[in-house]
Amino acid sequence: MRVALDTQFGGLSGVAEDEATFRALLPTVLESLFEPGRAARELVLGERRAWFKGSALRGRASLRHALRARVLRRPIPRESEYRALGWLRERMFQAPRPLAAGSLARFGFPSYQFLATELVPDAVPLDRALPTASAEQRARWLAELARETARLHALHFVHRDLFTRNLLVAPGHGRELWFIDCWRGGDALPGRDAAWDLGCLMLDGATFFTGDEQRAFFELYFSERGTQRRALDRAARRSLLERAARARAAWLARVRREPGRWRHATPPAADWDWRALSD
């Protein structure tokens, strides 16, 4: 449901599972306005543990999102993420339950945005879990990632930021991977289709997955595409991998221009031998 509140700093509006949840977040949002950088922390909403993240929108970013909302009727990024998480959960993907999302605006221009989700207990980003994981754990996680990514793409949904940092590993029974940070996610588009997701993933994967792990991942990914009735013949597989390599190259160039986008001590691998995976 949509909710709108007036505050001393402007109008707060957004979406939530209920108005009480949205109102309960008001103190956290107002406190976060004065924090430097991005806010990210655990909090309690009623009897639930939740995760809150928020960030300021200033200058061009504020103007851009105001125009997108007015002209294109597109929601603010954190609201887009709220909807994408809901879409994933409705289709039985593991994603944190979205609780509320919205933005604070003055004179029609958004100045702050936020999202609250139900906390995934004991979760660790995949990129941080891999280095200390056993070979068995790594194989299990990458197999699950291959199956779920294939199912995602079979449904024509593209995450668009499918890096290992945007996947959580949480112990439990059955599936262990959770999709997060999917605010760009949506229908496949030219230049932003399954190949883009695979290029994002292999920016990290070419660096941190062994050759055998990469081979196993793509063998299972292509097999699962067939299971989902979206099989790819040999030529289509090769084309997909080649386009994924181009997407990876674009990200690699961006990381070199903006080193802050890469948070590991080891730099990303300069090359990815996608041809070895195309047979």
C-alpha positions, 0 to 999 in steps of 0.5 A: 500500500502507498503511504504519505506522511508530513515531516519537518523535513518534507513529505515522506512517501512510499510503499509498505506492507501496512501503514504501521510499519511505514510509520515505525520507520519514521524515526530511523529515516529522520535520524539517518538524514544527518549521517554521512554517507550511506546508512545500513544497519539492523533494527527491530520493527515490532517483533521482527528483526529488519535491515535498513538502508538509506542514502541521500539524493542530491544535485543531479541525482535528485533532479534525474529521479524527479524527472523519471518519476514525473515524465516516465512514471518510474519509482525511486530506486528503493521502491523499485527494489521493494517491488523487485523483491516482491516479484522474486518472492512470489515466484519462490526465489529466495529474497528478503521480505520487503517491508517498506520503501520510500523517499523524502522530498521537498518542493517535489525533489527527492532528497533521501531514499530508503528500504527496509527488509526482513533480516536474513539471519546469519547471512554473509555476502557470497564474495566474502563467504567464498574465500574461507569456504570448503570445496564442498560448500563452494560447489553447492553454492555455485550449483544453486546459483546456476539453477536459480539464475537459469530459472530467473532468466527463463522467466525473462527477469534480469537482475542487472547487478548480479555480482557476488556481493549482491548474493547472500549465503545463509545457512539453513535447510535446502537453499542457501542463496538469497538475491539482494540489491535488485533495484535495477531488475526487470524485464530483459531488454536489448543490451541488458538481457541474460548476457549482462547478468552473466557478464556481471557475475563473471567480473568476479567469477573469472577472478575467484572461481576456478576453471572447473567451477566455471565449467560446472556452473555453465554446464548446469546453467545451460542444462537448467535452461533446458529444464525450464523450456528455454533451451539454447543450442550450441550457437546460441550458447556461444553467442550468449557467452560472447555477449557476456564477455563484452558486458564483462569487458565494459564493467572491467573498464568501468572498474579501472576508471572508478577503482572504488567500485571494486572492494577486493585486494586482488584486482579483477582478472584482466581476461575471461576465457569464455571460449573454453566454456562454449563447447 
